[in-house]
Amino acid sequence: MQHYLKIGRGFVFPDYRPRYPRQPSFLIKHYRLEIELDLGEKRVDGLATISLEARGNTALLDAVDLEVRSVEGCGYDYDGRTLALHLQGEGRHEIRVRYRAWPRAGVYFILPDKANPDRLPFVYSHGEPEYHRHWMPIYDYPNMKFTTEMLVTVPQPLEVVSNGELISVKDRGDGLRVWHWSLDIPHTAYLMSFAAGVFDKVEEEFNGLKLAYYVPKGMKYLIKNSFEKTGDMIRFFSEYLDYPYPYKSYKQVCVPEFVVGGMENTTATTLTDLTLHDDHAHVDFSSNPLVAHELAHQWFGDLVTCRDWSHIWLNESFATYLENLYVLHDRGRDEFLYELYNDLKSYLDEYEERYSRPVVMRLYRYAEELFDRHAYPKGGLVLHTLKNVVGEESFKKGLNTFLKKHAFSTADTEDLRKALEQASGMALEHLFEQLVYSAGHPSVKVSYRWDEETKTFRLSLKQTQRDDSPETYSLEIECHIHLDGEKVVRKLSLEEREVSLHIPLRSKPSHICVDPEFKLLRVVEVERPVEEVLEAVEKCDSVVCRIGMVEFLGKHGGHRAVAALEKVVKNDVFWGVSYQAAKALGEVKSEEAKQALLRCLKQVRHPKVRRGVVEGLGSYQLDSEVAESLQKVIEDAGESYYVRQSACISLGRLKLSDKTPVLLKALSYKSHAHVIACGAVTGLAELGTDEAFPHIIERTEPSFPTPVRVSATVGLAKFPGKREAFEALEKLSHDASERVRHAVVAAARELLDPRLLSMLDRMSEKDLNERVRRGAREVARKIRDHLERGVEYKALREELDKIREENRKLADRIYRMEGKLS
């Protein structure tokens, strides 16, 4: 790796080594999988017929914990992880592997049980990144594509949805049916899928394309709210990329207890059923981001797939950014810019609190570690930056070239760079090295002053990014200088660490905006006079700038700042700015700010702004007036589900134990995705009382919905003094739900208690989910770092105490000597 590239901090562990693409000695041409699902034993009985082209005498398939019953067409060895096929020379072979599997990952049986006796049966697969090896013999890596068939035998009344087109459904005569699906276009292993369950289904056609929506039986009435814009999304992506949707059909399948939000299986996306929502939720909740993200993957991820996991951003960053571009198309520029702002905040949370790494990273242990906020929101912002450097038309042309050249194949980041260079005529190596192959991001501090005598405006920029980032960037940043209805635009190069411009103007500017269109991945801090902000926060035409000013006023505080923020909450034309202003009032924490928030609560009706207001009110601990207002919100069924959820959390943050009954009652309120109950659990955890604790422990049990269990598990971190909390975390670390185990790691990250080390060490080595393993190892390292620093601090304190004692004795001696001398 070149010396000038920045590898980042905190991501790499000592045992990490560079990982390069696998180089198989064979190519699978067609994979036919026949499976029968035994729901009673949670077992898969399979027959894999693999047509392959061999370039040697051995083909290695991934196969973890399978019972290999027979192999036809060649000899074999099996060690419990790898099935080695011993072939008779090069050329075409057809191998048949009969096996059984009791999958611990990759296939999930969601069945009625003692805790959930009324649950409908569902069984689904999830392969990304490398989980299919747990239930079928497969080359479980992205750099090989092949056509597939899947024949799934299930008991009636279950239906099966899989990749491609439905060939047939046949009754076996013994209460079982065989569903035969086929995809005649090559795709990679992790995109193979099936979902079996008791479904309601709606079908429609869009421009000759067959669309279908499958949801758990009884939820058909929710389909419209979640999926009504699917056709418009397909049209938008096809036109933006100048590449039609690549397949014959598109199915979206909602299943309960899905392990992630959504998965872009080729032609058959699987989604969590939590995205389905009623009309009341629809006022401030949308499935569009999830639906758009997974649909965008049909081009970036399915049509063209990353060659190896280090380039996963080619899948995830594109899906994130195209999702945002659909927001621009569907809801306008302010919403789009706010999405970019929130993506930056999301990435910065990971950057500040956990680690930094290059977007393309070969140093890792588990592939799923790379599915993080560097790959999703940061990578999306990198694409946005590249678009603004080369221009949108060149960007779109480059994407089209990339898709056409690598269609139904694989690609890496250099392929993308070359496509963008070909389209734009620009050399982009330096930019890719800084934004993609290096950690960090530009961080810019801007100051300015006006010289009335010379009518000159001096604008200064200083880069303040950390050492894990490049020292300078091959980018320009725009500054908009506003004066008397006029806007003067200047660009400052980031090639120099510090730069100043002297700009002659006819009068003093009213205010400036730095990168007001959010054209770059960057952090900007502007040193502003408060007088300027108080006026400009209402007049500036940039959403990005107004949010920055709102944040400035929240930190500054004072009477005039509170008055300005209240106006913004009530009057700004964009709800996102109003929401941020309400949050800023909460940060002020003064009596004036509290009264302003209470007035806003009475007057503002937009549910997303109201959410910000109630979140801001959570800053006023032990305030009974605030508590009464929050209680009214919680108990008002006309309020948005999400406003009530936030009110529950804020009520708990007030630390008023007499409001415990309000939160206990809220545990039973019905809402989309159980968000009010989740808020009540979090609120009870925030209270942190002995009375609240049993209700939190109880809701970690499997009889409660998974979102509630997750909230309760995280809430255990608020009880560091309770032995039972640690015992519960240990028990939950073995839970069948991956989401619950993620929550255990989140609770441990907050507690940072050495008593959790043995649990975390076990999870980091043995948990079936790779991200859980990564998270557990990360938290364990942090705890050990704290312990070591604790020893250092103790030694330092002892040394300081020793020095102080010596200084005291010395002072005493000097005093006595001075006494004698006097």
C-alpha positions in Angstrom: 0.0 0.0 0.0 1.3 3.4 -0.9 2.7 5.5 1.9 0.4 8.4 1.3 -2.8 6.4 1.7 -4.4 6.5 5.1 -5.5 3.2 6.6 -7.5 4.8 9.5 -7.7 3.9 13.1 -9.5 1.4 15.3 -10.8 -1.0 12.6 -7.9 -3.4 12.3 -7.0 -6.0 14.9 -3.5 -7.5 15.1 -4.4 -10.8 13.4 -5.9 -9.1 10.3 -4.3 -9.8 7.0 -5.0 -8.6 3.4 -7.7 -10.6 1.7 -7.6 -10.9 -2.1 -10.2 -12.5 -4.4 -10.5 -16.2 -4.4 -9.3 -17.9 -7.6 -11.3 -21.1 -8.2 -10.1 -23.8 -10.5 -13.7 -24.2 -11.9 -16.7 -22.3 -13.1 -20.2 -23.3 -12.2 -22.4 -22.9 -15.2 -25.8 -24.0 -13.8 -26.9 -24.8 -10.2 -30.1 -26.8 -9.7 -31.2 -27.2 -6.1 -34.0 -29.5 -4.9 -34.8 -29.2 -1.2 -37.5 -30.4 1.1 -38.1 -28.4 4.3 -38.8 -30.5 7.4 -40.5 -27.9 9.7 -40.7 -30.3 12.7 -36.9 -30.9 12.7 -36.0 -27.5 11.2 -34.1 -29.5 8.6 -33.2 -29.1 4.9 -33.0 -32.3 2.8 -31.2 -31.4 -0.4 -30.0 -32.5 -3.8 -27.7 -30.1 -5.6 -27.0 -30.8 -9.3 -24.0 -28.7 -10.3 -22.9 -28.3 -13.9 -19.4 -27.0 -13.9 -16.4 -26.3 -16.2 -13.2 -27.5 -14.6 -9.7 -26.1 -15.2 -8.1 -28.7 -12.9 -8.8 -31.9 -11.1 -10.3 -30.5 -7.9 -13.3 -28.2 -7.2 -13.7 -26.9 -3.7 -17.2 -26.1 -2.5 -18.1 -24.4 0.8 -20.3 -26.6 2.9 -20.5 -26.1 6.7 -21.9 -28.8 9.0 -23.7 -30.6 6.3 -24.4 -34.3 6.4 -23.1 -35.3 3.0 -25.0 -38.5 2.1 -23.7 -39.2 -1.4 -21.8 -37.6 -4.3 -22.3 -38.7 -7.9 -20.1 -37.9 -10.8 -16.8 -37.8 -9.0 -14.9 -38.8 -5.8 -14.9 -36.4 -2.8 -13.5 -35.6 0.6 -15.4 -33.6 3.2 -14.0 -32.1 6.4 -17.1 -30.4 7.8 -16.3 -27.1 6.1 -15.2 -27.8 2.6 -16.4 -30.4 0.1 -13.5 -31.3 -2.2 -14.7 -32.8 -5.5 -12.1 -34.9 -7.2 -12.8 -34.6 -10.9 -11.6 -36.7 -13.8 -9.8 -34.1 -15.8 -10.7 -30.7 -17.2 -13.9 -29.9 -19.0 -17.6 -30.1 -18.3 -18.9 -32.2 -15.4 -22.2 -32.7 -13.8 -22.1 -33.5 -10.1 -25.0 -34.5 -7.8 -24.6 -33.9 -4.1 -27.3 -35.4 -1.8 -27.2 -34.0 1.7 -29.0 -32.9 4.9 -28.6 -29.7 6.9 -29.8 -28.4 10.2 -28.9 -24.8 9.5 -27.6 -22.6 12.3 -27.4 -19.7 9.8 -28.5 -19.0 6.2 -32.0 -20.6 6.6 -34.4 -19.4 9.3 -37.4 -21.3 10.6 -40.0 -18.9 12.0 -42.6 -21.3 13.5 -45.2 -21.4 16.2 -43.8 -22.2 19.6 -44.7 -22.0 23.3 -43.9 -18.2 23.3 -45.7 -17.5 20.0 -48.4 -20.2 19.6 -50.4 -18.3 17.0 -47.5 -17.4 14.7 -47.9 -18.4 11.1 -45.1 -20.6 9.7 -42.4 -19.0 7.6 -39.0 -20.3 6.4 -36.6 -18.1 4.4 -33.0 -18.0 3.3 -30.5 -15.2 3.6 -27.1 -15.6 2.0 -25.2 -12.3 2.2 -22.3 -12.3 2.6 -21.4 -16.0 3.1 -24.2 -17.8 4.9 -25.5 -20.1 2.2 -22.6 -22.6 2.9 -24.5 -23.5 6.1 -27.3 -25.2 4.2 -26.1 -26.1 0.7 -22.8 -27.0 -1.0 -21.9 -23.9 -3.0 -19.1 -21.7 -4.1 -20.0 -19.0 -1.5 -18.1 -16.0 -2.9 -19.2 -13.2 -5.2 -16.8 -13.5 -8.1 -18.6 -16.3 -9.9 -22.0 -16.2 -11.6 -24.3 -18.9 -12.9 -27.9 -19.6 -13.8 -30.0 -21.3 -11.1 -33.1 -23.4 -10.5 -34.7 -24.0 -7.1 -37.3 -26.7 -6.4 -38.7 -26.3 -2.9 -41.0 -28.9 -1.4 -43.1 -27.6 1.5 -46.3 -28.6 3.3 -49.6 -27.0 2.3 -50.7 -24.2 2.6 -47.2 -22.8 2.4 -46.2 -21.0 -0.9 -42.6 -20.5 -2.1 -41.1 -17.4 -3.8 -37.7 -17.6 -5.3 -35.5 -16.1 -8.0 -36.7 -15.8 -11.6 -39.9 -17.2 -13.0 -42.3 -19.8 -11.6 -42.1 -22.9 -13.8 -44.6 -25.1 -12.0 -46.4 -26.0 -8.8 -47.0 -29.7 -8.3 -48.9 -31.6 -5.6 -47.0 -34.7 -4.4 -50.2 -36.2 -3.0 -49.0 -36.4 0.6 -49.9 -32.9 1.7 -46.7 -31.5 0.1 -46.2 -29.3 -2.9 -43.1 -28.7 -5.1 -42.5 -25.1 -6.2 -40.2 -24.9 -9.2 -38.5 -21.5 -9.9 -35.8 -20.8 -12.5 -33.6 -17.9 -13.3 -31.9 -18.1 -16.8 -29.7 -15.1 -16.2 -26.4 -15.7 -14.3 -26.1 -14.3 -10.8 -23.9 -14.9 -7.8 -24.4 -17.4 -5.0 -25.4 -15.0 -2.2 -28.3 -13.7 -4.3 -30.0 -17.1 -4.5 -33.0 -17.2 -2.2 -36.3 -18.7 -1.2 -39.1 -17.6 1.1 -41.8 -20.0 2.1 -44.9 -19.0 4.1 -48.6 -18.3 4.3 -48.9 -15.2 2.1 -51.4 -12.7 0.8 -50.3 -11.6 -2.7 -51.0 -8.7 -5.0 -49.8 -8.7 -8.7 -49.7 -5.9 -11.2 -47.9 -5.0 -14.4 -45.7 -2.0 -15.1 -44.5 -1.4 -18.7 -44.7 -5.1 -19.5 -42.8 -6.0 -16.3 -44.5 -8.4 -13.8 -44.6 -7.0 -10.3 -45.7 -9.0 -7.2 -46.0 -8.2 -3.5 -46.1 -11.0 -1.0 -47.0 -10.3 2.7 -47.9 -12.4 5.7 -51.6 -13.5 5.4 -53.9 -10.9 6.8 -51.7 -7.9 5.9 -52.8 -7.4 2.4 -54.5 -4.1 3.2 -51.0 -2.6 4.1 -49.4 -3.3 0.7 -50.4 0.0 -0.9 -48.7 2.2 1.7 -45.4 0.3 1.3 -45.1 -0.5 -2.4 -47.3 1.9 -4.4 -44.2 3.7 -5.8 -42.4 0.7 -7.0 -43.3 1.3 -10.6 -42.2 4.9 -10.5 -38.9 3.9 -8.9 -38.3 1.4 -11.7 -39.0 4.1 -14.3 -36.7 6.6 -12.5 -33.7 4.3 -12.1 -34.1 3.0 -15.7 -34.1 6.5 -17.0 -31.4 7.9 -14.8 -29.0 5.0 -15.6 -30.2 4.8 -19.2 -30.4 1.0 -18.6 -33.8 -0.7 -18.4 -34.6 -3.0 -15.4 -32.6 -6.1 -16.3 -35.0 -8.9 -15.5 -38.5 -10.2 -16.5 -40.2 -9.7 -13.1 -39.7 -8.2 -9.7 -41.1 -9.6 -6.5 -41.0 -8.1 -3.0 -41.6 -10.6 -0.1 -42.2 -9.5 3.5 -41.4 -12.1 6.2 -41.5 -11.9 10.0 -38.2 -11.8 12.0 -36.1 -11.1 8.9 -32.5 -10.7 10.0 -31.9 -7.4 8.2 -34.1 -4.7 6.8 -34.1 -6.0 3.3 -32.0 -8.2 0.9 -31.8 -7.7 -2.8 -32.0 -11.3 -3.9 -32.1 -11.3 -7.7 -35.7 -10.5 -8.9 -37.0 -11.5 -5.4 -36.2 -9.0 -2.7 -36.9 -10.1 0.9 -38.0 -7.5 3.3 -38.9 -7.3 7.0 -42.6 -7.3 7.6 -42.0 -4.3 9.9 -41.9 -2.1 6.8 -45.6 -2.7 6.3 -47.6 0.1 8.0 -51.1 1.5 8.3 -52.5 4.9 7.4 -51.7 6.4 10.8 -48.1 5.4 10.5 -48.0 6.7 7.0 -48.2 10.3 8.1 -44.5 10.3 9.2 -43.2 6.8 8.2 -42.3 5.7 4.7 -41.1 2.4 3.3 -39.8 4.2 0.2 -36.2 4.4 1.3 -36.0 0.7 1.9 -37.9 -0.2 -1.2 -35.8 2.1 -3.4 -32.5 0.9 -1.8 -33.2 -2.8 -2.5 -34.6 -2.1 -6.0 -31.4 -0.1 -6.9 -29.4 -3.2 -6.1 -31.0 -5.0 -9.0 -28.6 -2.8 -11.1 -25.7 -2.3 -8.6 -25.2 -5.6 -6.8 -27.2 -8.0 -9.0 -26.6 -7.0 -12.6 -23.0 -5.9 -11.7 -21.6 -7.5 -8.5 -18.5 -6.5 -6.6 -15.6 -8.8 -7.5 -14.7 -9.3 -3.8 -16.0 -8.1 -0.5 -13.4 -5.3 -0.2 -15.3 -3.5 -3.0 -18.8 -3.9 -1.4 -19.3 -0.2 -1.7 -20.0 -0.8 -5.4 -23.2 -2.5 -4.2 -24.1 -0.6 -1.0 -23.0 3.0 -1.7 -24.7 3.0 -5.0 -28.0 1.6 -3.5 -27.7 4.3 -0.8 -27.1 7.1 -3.3 -29.7 6.0 -5.8 -32.2 5.8 -2.9 -31.3 9.5 -2.2 -31.6 10.5 -5.9 -35.1 9.0 -5.9 -35.9 11.3 -2.9 -34.8 14.2 -5.0 -37.0 13.1 -7.8 -40.0 12.3 -5.6 -39.9 14.9 -2.9 -37.6 17.7 -4.0 -34.3 19.2 -3.3 -34.7 20.1 0.4 -35.5 16.5 1.3 -32.6 15.3 -0.8 -30.1 17.7 0.9 -31.5 16.7 4.3 -30.9 13.0 3.4 -27.3 13.9 2.6 -27.0 15.8 5.9 -28.3 12.7 7.9 -26.0 10.4 5.9 -23.0 12.6 7.0 -24.2 12.5 10.6 -24.6 8.7 10.5 -21.1 8.2 9.1 -19.6 10.7 11.6 -21.1 8.7 14.5 -19.1 5.7 13.4 -16.1 7.7 12.6 -16.0 9.5 16.0 -17.2 6.7 18.3 -15.8 3.6 16.7 -13.2 3.7 13.9 -12.2 5.0 10.5 -11.2 3.0 7.5 -10.9 3.4 3.7 -14.1 2.8 1.8 -12.2 0.0 0.0 -10.5 -2.1 2.7 -8.7 -5.4 2.3 -7.7 -5.8 5.9 -10.5 -7.6 7.6 -11.4 -10.9 9.1 -15.1 -11.3 8.4 -16.8 -10.1 5.2 -19.8 -8.7 7.1 -17.5 -6.3 9.0 -17.4 -4.2 5.8 -21.2 -3.7 5.7 -20.9 -0.6 7.9 -21.5 3.2 7.7 -18.3 3.6 5.7 -19.8 1.4 3.0 -23.3 2.8 3.1 -23.7 6.6 3.9 -20.0 7.6 3.5 -19.7 5.7 0.2 -22.9 7.4 -1.0 -21.5 10.8 -0.2 -18.3 9.9 -2.0 -20.4 9.1 -5.1 -22.2 12.4 -4.6 -18.8 14.2 -4.5 -17.6 12.4 -7.6 -20.8 13.4 -9.4 -20.2 17.0 -8.6 -16.6 16.9 -9.7 -17.2 15.3 -13.1 -20.7 16.8 -13.7 -24.0 15.0 -13.6 -24.1 14.1 -17.3 -20.6 12.6 -17.3 -21.5 10.8 -14.0 -24.6 9.3 -15.6 -22.7 8.4 -18.8 -20.0 6.8 -16.7 -22.5 4.7 -14.7 -24.1 3.5 -18.0 -20.7 2.5 -19.4 -19.9 0.7 -16.2 -23.2 -1.2 -16.2 -23.0 -2.2 -19.9 -19.4 -3.3 -19.8 -19.8 -5.5 -16.7 -23.5 -6.6 -17.0 -24.1 -10.1 -15.5 -20.5 -10.1 -14.4 -18.4 -8.7 -11.6 -16.3 -5.5 -11.3 -14.1 -3.6 -8.9 -13.4 0.0 -8.0 -10.9 0.5 -10.7 -13.5 -0.5 -13.3 -15.7 2.3 -12.0 -12.9 4.8 -12.0 -12.0 4.0 -15.6 -15.7 4.3 -16.7 -16.0 7.7 -15.0 -12.7 8.8 -16.6 -13.8 7.7 -20.0 -17.1 9.6 -19.6 -15.6 12.8 -18.2 -12.2 13.0 -19.8 -10.7 13.7 -16.4 -8.0 11.9 -14.5 -9.5 10.7 -11.2 -6.7 8.6 -9.6 -5.8 11.2 -7.1 -9.4 11.7 -6.1 -10.1 8.0 -5.7 -6.9 7.6 -3.6 -8.1 10.3 -1.2 -11.8 9.6 -1.0 -12.0 5.8 -1.6 -8.6 4.3 -0.7 -7.9 6.5 2.3 -9.7 6.9 5.6 -11.2 10.1 6.8 -12.7 13.2 5.1 -12.1 16.9 4.6 -12.7 19.0 7.7 -12.8 22.7 7.0 -12.8 25.7 9.4 -13.9 29.0 7.7 -13.5 32.5 9.1 -13.9 35.9 7.5 -13.9 39.7 8.2 -15.0 42.8 6.5 -12.8 45.9 6.0 -15.1 48.8 5.7 -12.3 51.2 4.7 -11.1 49.2 1.7 -14.5 47.5 1.0 -12.7 44.2 1.0 -14.0 40.9 2.3 -11.3 38.5 3.6 -12.3 34.9 3.5 -10.0 32.3 5.1 -10.1 28.5 5.1 -8.1 26.1 7.2 -8.2 22.3 6.9 -8.5 20.7 10.4 -8.9 17.0 9.5 -7.3 14.4 11.7 -4.1 12.5 11.0 -6.1 9.5 9.8 -7.2 11.6 6.8 -5.1 13.0 3.8 -3.5 16.3 4.6 -5.2 18.0 1.7 -7.8 17.1 -0.9 -8.0 17.5 -4.7 -11.3 19.3 -4.4 -12.8 22.8 -4.5 -15.4 24.1 -2.0 -17.9 26.7 -2.9 -18.6 29.8 -0.7 -21.7 31.9 -1.4 -21.4 35.5 -0.2 -24.8 37.1 0.3 -25.3 40.9 0.1 -28.3 43.1 -0.7 -30.1 40.3 -2.6 -27.0 39.5 -4.6 -25.0 36.3 -4.3 -21.2 36.2 -5.0 -19.8 32.7 -5.6 -16.2 31.9 -5.0 -14.4 28.5 -5.0 -11.5 27.7 -2.6 -9.1 25.0 -3.4 -8.4 22.3 -0.8 -5.0 21.6 -2.3 -3.5 23.9 0.3 -3.9 23.4 4.0 -4.7 27.1 4.5 -5.9 29.6 1.9 -7.3 33.2 2.0 -9.1 35.3 -0.6 -9.4 39.1 -0.6 -12.7 39.9 -2.4 -13.6 43.5 -3.2 -17.4 44.1 -2.6 -19.6 47.2 -2.8 -21.0 46.6 0.7 -20.7 44.4 3.8 -22.2 40.9 3.2 -25.2 39.9 5.2 -23.9 36.3 5.6 -22.0 33.5 3.9 -22.8 29.9 3.1 -20.0 27.3 2.7 -20.9 24.4 0.4 -24.6 25.3 0.6 -25.6 22.6 -1.9 -23.7 19.9 0.0 -21.6 19.1 -3.1 -18.8 17.4 -1.1 -18.2 14.9 1.6 -17.0 17.3 4.3 -17.3 18.7 7.7 -17.6 22.5 7.8 -17.3 24.8 10.8 -17.9 28.5 10.1 -16.9 31.2 12.7 -19.8 33.6 12.6 -20.9 36.6 14.5 -24.1 35.8 16.4 -25.7 39.0 15.0 -25.4 37.6 11.5 -26.8 34.3 12.4 -29.8 35.7 14.2 -30.9 37.5 10.9 -29.7 34.9 8.4 -31.3 31.8 10.0 -34.7 33.1 8.8 -33.6 34.5 5.4 -31.0 32.1 4.0 -32.2 30.0 1.1 -30.0 27.0 1.8 -31.4 24.2 4.0 -27.8 23.1 4.7 -26.8 26.6 5.9 -29.9 27.1 8.0 -29.3 23.8 9.8 -25.7 24.9 10.5 -27.0 28.2 11.9 -29.6 26.4 14.0 -26.8 24.2 15.5 -24.7 27.3 16.2 -27.6 29.0 18.1 -28.2 25.8 20.1 -24.6 25.9 21.3 -24.6 29.7 21.8 -27.8 30.0 23.8 -29.1 33.2 25.3 -32.4 35.1 25.1 -32.1 36.1 21.4 -31.0 32.7 20.3 -34.0 31.1 21.9 -36.4 33.5 20.3 -34.8 32.9 16.9 -35.0 29.1 17.3 -38.6 29.3 18.3 -39.4 31.2 15.1 -37.6 28.6 13.1 -39.5 25.7 14.7 -42.8 27.4 13.9 -42.1 29.0 10.6 -39.4 27.4 8.5 -40.6 26.2 5.2 -38.8 22.9 5.6 -39.7 20.5 8.4 -36.1 19.2 8.7 -34.8 22.7 9.7 -37.7 23.1 12.2 -36.9 19.7 13.7 -33.2 20.6 14.2 -34.2 23.9 15.7 -36.4 22.1 18.2 -33.5 19.8 19.1 -31.3 22.8 19.5 -33.7 24.4 22.0 -33.4 21.2 24.0 -29.6 21.7 24.0 -30.0 25.2 25.4 -31.7 23.8 28.6 -32.8 27.2 29.9 -36.2 28.1 31.3 -36.8 30.3 28.3 -36.0 27.5 25.9 -38.3 25.1 27.8 -41.2 27.6 27.6 -40.5 28.0 23.9 -40.7 24.3 23.4 -43.9 24.1 25.3 -45.4 26.8 23.1 -44.2 25.0 20.0 -45.8 21.8 21.3 -49.2 23.6 21.4 -48.9 25.3 18.0 -46.9 23.0 15.7 -48.8 20.2 13.9 -46.2 18.6 11.6 -45.6 15.2 13.2 -41.9 15.1 12.4 -41.4 18.6 13.9 -43.4 17.6 16.9 -41.1 14.6 17.3 -38.2 17.1 17.6 -40.1 19.2 20.1 -40.8 16.3 22.4 -37.2 15.1 22.0 -36.0 18.5 23.0 -38.2 18.5 26.1 -36.4 15.4 27.4 -33.5 17.7 28.4 -35.5 19.1 31.4 -34.9 16.7 34.2 -37.3 16.7 37.2 -39.6 19.2 35.6 -43.2 18.4 36.3 -44.6 20.9 33.9 -42.7 19.2 31.0 -43.8 15.8 32.3 -47.5 16.8 32.2 -47.2 17.9 28.6 -45.4 14.8 27.6 -47.9 12.6 29.3 -50.7 14.3 27.3 -48.8 13.4 24.1 -48.3 9.8 25.1 -52.0 9.3 26.0 -53.3 11.0 22.8 -54.2 8.4 20.3 -54.5 11.1 17.6 -50.7 11.8 17.9 -48.3 10.0 15.5 -47.0 6.7 16.7 -43.5 8.1 16.4 -44.2 11.3 18.3 -45.6 9.2 21.2 -42.6 6.9 21.1 -40.3 9.9 21.5 -42.5 11.4 24.2 -42.1 8.1 26.2 -38.3 8.3 25.9 -38.2 11.9 26.9 -40.6 11.3 29.9 -38.2 8.7 31.2 -35.2 11.1 30.8 -36.9 13.5 33.2 -36.2 11.0 36.0 -39.6 11.6 37.7 -40.5 8.2 39.2 -44.1 9.3 39.8 -44.6 9.1 36.0 -43.8 5.4 36.0 -47.5 4.4 35.6 -47.8 6.5 32.4 -45.0 4.5 30.9 -46.3 1.2 32.2 -49.6 1.9 30.5 -47.9 2.8 27.3 -46.3 -0.7 27.1 -49.7 -2.0 25.9 -50.4 0.7 23.3 -50.7 -0.7 19.7 -48.5 0.9 17.1 -46.6 0.3 13.9 -43.6 -2.0 14.6 -44.4 -1.7 18.3 -42.7 1.7 18.4 -44.7 3.1 21.3 -44.0 0.0 23.4 -40.3 0.3 22.5 -40.3 3.9 23.5 -42.0 3.0 26.8 -39.4 0.4 27.5 -36.6 2.8 26.8 -38.3 5.5 28.9 -38.5 3.0 31.8 -34.8 2.2 31.3 -34.0 6.0 31.4 -35.9 6.2 34.7 -33.5 3.6 36.0 -35.6 2.8 39.1 -36.1 -0.5 41.0 -39.8 -0.3 40.1 -39.0 -0.1 36.4 -36.4 -2.8 36.3 -38.6 -5.9 36.5 -40.7 -4.7 33.5 -37.5 -4.3 31.4 -36.3 -7.8 32.4 -39.7 -9.3 31.6 -39.6 -7.8 28.1 -36.4 -9.5 27.1 -38.4 -12.8 27.1 -39.2 -14.5 23.7 -42.9 -14.1 24.2 -42.6 -10.3 23.4 -42.1 -8.9 19.9 -38.5 -8.7 18.8 -38.4 -4.9 18.6 -39.5 -4.7 22.2 -37.0 -7.3 23.2 -34.2 -5.4 21.5 -35.2 -2.2 23.3 -35.3 -4.0 26.7 -32.0 -5.7 26.1 -30.3 -2.3 25.3 -32.1 -0.8 28.3 -30.4 -3.3 30.7 -27.3 -1.0 30.3 -29.1 1.6 32.4 -28.8 -0.7 35.5 -25.1 -1.2 36.0 -25.6 -1.9 39.7 -27.9 -4.8 39.2 -26.4 -8.3 39.1 -29.6 -9.5 37.4 -28.9 -7.2 34.4 -25.6 -8.9 33.8 -27.1 -12.4 34.2 -29.8 -11.5 31.7 -27.2 -10.2 29.2 -25.3 -13.5 29.5 -28.5 -15.4 28.8 -29.5 -13.2 25.9 -26.1 -13.5 24.3 -27.2 -17.1 23.4 -30.6 -16.0 22.0 -31.8 -17.3 18.7 -32.5 -13.8 17.4 -29.5 -12.1 15.8 -31.2 -8.7 16.5 -31.3 -9.5 20.2 -27.6 -10.6 20.2 -26.7 -7.3 18.4 -28.6 -5.5 21.3 -26.5 -7.4 23.8 -23.3 -6.0 22.2 -24.9 -2.5 22.2 -25.6 -2.8 25.9 -22.1 -3.9 26.6 -20.7 -1.0 24.6 -22.6 1.4 26.9 -21.7 -0.5 30.1 -18.0 -1.1 29.4 -17.9 -3.4 32.4 -15.1 -6.0 32.8 -17.6 -8.5 34.1 -18.8 -8.8 30.4 -15.4 -9.8 29.0 -15.8 -13.6 29.1 -19.2 -13.2 27.4 -17.8 -10.9 24.7 -14.8 -13.0 24.1 -17.0 -16.0 23.5 -19.3 -14.1 21.2 -16.4 -12.7 19.2 -15.3 -16.2 18.3 -18.4 -18.3 18.2 -21.4 -16.2 17.4 -22.9 -17.2 14.1 -23.4 -13.6 12.9 -20.2 -11.9 11.6 -21.2 -8.4 12.7 -22.0 -9.6 16.2 -18.6 -11.2 16.3 -17.0 -7.9 15.2 -19.0 -5.8 17.6 -18.2 -8.1 20.6 -14.5 -8.1 19.8 -14.5 -4.3 19.5 -16.2 -3.7 22.8 -14.0 -6.2 24.5 -10.9 -4.3 23.2 -12.4 -1.1 24.5 -13.0 -2.5 28.0 -9.4 -3.8 28.1 -8.1 -0.4 26.9 -10.0 1.2 29.8 -8.7 -1.3 32.2 -5.1 -0.6 31.1 -5.7 3.1 31.3 -7.2 2.6 34.7 -4.0 1.1 35.9 -2.1 3.9 34.2 -4.3 6.5 35.8 -3.9 4.8 39.2 -0.1 4.8 38.9 -0.2 8.4 37.7 -2.5 9.3 40.7 -0.1 7.5 43.1 2.8 9.3 41.5 1.0 12.7 41.7 0.1 12.0 45.3 3.7 11.1 46.0 4.9 14.3 44.3 2.4 16.4 46.2 3.5 14.9 49.5 7.1 15.6 48.7 6.2 19.1 47.7 4.3 19.5 51.0 7.3 18.3 52.9 9.6 20.6 50.9 7.3 23.5 51.6 7.3 22.7 55.3 11.1 22.6 55.3 11.3 25.9 53.4 8.9 27.4 55.9 10.9 26.2 58.8 14.1 27.4 57.2 12.6 30.7 56.5 11.5 30.9 60.2 15.0 30.3 61.3 16.3 32.8 58.9 13.9 35.4 60.1 
